[in-house]
């Protein structure tokens, strides 16, 4: 048993307690950050996201490790996450630390609100009623847009890499093979900030996506230090 387990196993009954109170639409996960590719060591209601013990970290977990955001706050709460089955979640993460206040793991709550959002929209429609377009006020404020998802609940490291790299490459206006060296360095920097290179295969996947060699990716990373 590694040293992390001593602290992490204390949260197993807490995770079960929370899941029992909130109900079957609440997934509670305990991550051991010492192994990002198999970080899930305990999970309740994992059927919601399709994850299980032995699955890997999410994109948010990797970003937390890379940015050391856990040094500023004891937790982050009520952010949006999405699941691989298309669900919407309201999620929160508690930072588990050892006696020296170093991060050893995370306890994450993911509440599936997909059907709640549909129901809420229906209730609002019934309560507010609909108006013909010619009666609508021209000064009515536009509907507030939903904040973008902060986390993608995916337990397979290979799929997570594809998702993270694709989210960055997908923003490009031109094909990767037409980018300048500096533009490719900037993309490697963004991928590094997201924690892509904390996963095995991150360098090779990034190299393939950018149409460059793996040694070139390592060379770009050296320039970022």
N, C-alpha and C positions, 0 to 999 in steps of 0.2 A: 504493500500500500504506500503510495507516495504521500508526501506531507500535505498536499492539497486536500486529500480525501478526509482528513481529520476535521477540517473546517466545513467541507462541502456536505458531508453526510449529516451534519446537524440540520441542514435545510431540507432533507428528504421529507421528514414528517410535516414540516411547515408547508411544503409544496402540496402534499396530500391534503392537508387541512384547508388550504385556500381553494383547491379544486373541488373539495366536498361542499364548501360553502357556496361558491359561485355557481357550480353546476357543470353539466357535461359540455357546455359550450366554452368552457375555460380550460385552456391547455397551460400547464405549468411545467417549465423545463429548468433543470439545473445543468449548467455547463462547467466543465473543467477546462480552463484555458491553456493548460499545459500541452494539450494535443488538439489543435484546432480542427483537424480532419476527422476526429472521433470525439468531439467535445461533449456530446450529450451523455450524461451518466445517470440521469433520472428523468422520467417524464410521466406526467399524468394526462390522460385524455389525448394521447398522441395521435389518435385516429383523425383528429380535426385537421392537422396539417399533413398527416401521412408520415410523420417522423417517428423514430424509435431510438432506444439506447444504442450507442455506437455510431449514430449519424453525426455529421459535422456541424461546424459553426455557420451562422448566417452572415450576410454581408455587414449587418450592423455590428455584430460581435467583432468581426475583423477590424472594422473601423474604430471601435472603442479601444481595441488593443493597440492599434497603430497611433491613435491620437492621444492615448492616455487620458481620455475624458473623465475617467473614474476618479482622477485626482481632485477634480473640482467639486463634484457632487456625490452624495451617497447612492443616488438612483436617478433614473430618468423615467418619466411617467406619461402615459396617455398620448403616445405617438401612433401614427398609422402604419400598419404592416399589411402585406398581401400574401396570400398563400398560392401554392402551385396549382390548386384547384379553382382559383379565381375568387376566393373569399376575401373579405375585408375584415381586418382585426383592429382592435384598440389594444395596444400593448404597453407594457411597462417592464423595466429591467432594474433589478437591485444588484449592486456591486458587492460581492462577497470578498472580504479581505481577511488576511491573517493578523496575528498579534502585532506585526510590524507595519500594518496598514498597506501591505502590498496586495494587489489583486490576485486572487486565486481562482475565482469563478464568478458565475452570474446566475441569478434566478430570474427567469423571464415568465411573465404572464401574458398570454395571448387570448383575448376574448373575441370569439367570432361574432361580429355584429352585422353580418351580411343581411340576415333576415330582419334584424332590428331596424336597419336603415330603410329597407323597403316598407316595413310597417309604419315607421315614423313619417315617411313621405306620404303614405296613404292617409294617415291621420291628419297631417297638415293640410292635405288637399280637401278632406272632408270638412275640417274646421274653418278653413279660410274661404272655401268655395271657389268657383271659377268665374271669371268675368269675360264677357265678349271682348274681342281685341279692341273694338272702338271705344270701350269704356276704360281700358287700361290707362293708368296715369303715366304720362310721358316722363314724369320725374321719379318714377319708382326705381329704387336702386336695383342693380343687377344682382342675380343670385350669386352668393359667395361661392367661389370655387373651393373644392376640397383640396387640402394640403396634399402634396405628393407623398407617396409611401416612403417611410424611412427605413423599412426592413422588408426583406423577401424571405419568407419562411421555407427554406429548402435545406434538406439534410444531406444531399449528395454533393460532395466537394466538386466533382466534375461539372455538374449542372450549375452549381453556384458560380464557378469560374466563368462559364459561358454567359451566365446572366450578367455578372459584374462587368466583364470585358465588353459584352454586347451593348450594355447601357452607355458605355463611354464611346465606343466606336460608332454607335448608332447616331450620335450627335454630329458626326462629321458631315460636311457638305460635299466632300470629294472622297474618292476611294483612298484607302490607306496607302496604296503604293504610289500615290501622287503627292504625298505629304513631304515637306522638307524635313531635314534632320532635326531642326529645332522643334518643329511641330510634333514630331514623333517623341522627342525628349519630353515635351510638355504632356503628352498622353501617358508616357511611362510614369511621369511624376504624379499624375492624377490617379493612375492605377495603384501606384505605391501608397499614396495617401489613403486609398480605400482599403488597403490591406491585402490586395490581390497576391502579392509575393510572399505572404505568410503561408500560403498553401502550396503543397507540392504540385508541380505542373503549371504554376502561375507564369513562370518565365517562358516556358515553351508555348503555352497558349497565347500569351501576349505577343511573342515573336511571330507566330503564325498569323495572328490577326493584323499585325502591322507590316507584314511582308518583309521582315528583317530576321537576322540570325539570332540565336540565343546569346552568343558572345556579345552581340551589339546591345541587347537588352541589359546585360550585366555592365557593359561599358557606360550606358546611359545612367544606370543606377549609381555607379561610382561618381558620376558628375553631379549627382543630386546631393551627395553627402557634404 
